[in-house]
Amino acid sequence: MEQSNNHPPQPVTAEQVHAEFERLLRDRNHMGVRNLLGDVLFQPRNPFQKVRRQPTKWLVALGGVLLLGLLIAYQFHWQ
């Protein structure tokens, strides 16, 4: 392929490089601690549907046991 551009490349400033890196990092929405926790605590995501994910069964069970324990402790506190 033949290049039709006879101009030498222009120098790039540090600000331009920094701005490009920031743009590239912002585009990486599939990475990060928030998404890791979401993948662990909620059902697997479907990239073709933008619906809210349901919590996993073990998270619901653990939350129920924790809530029951807190209610029992609260009840014994008032007796």
Secondary structure, DSSP 8 states (H G I E B T S, - for coil): ------S------HHHHHHHHHHHHHT-TT-SHHHHHHHHHB----TT------B-HHHHHHHHHHHHHHHHHHHHHH-
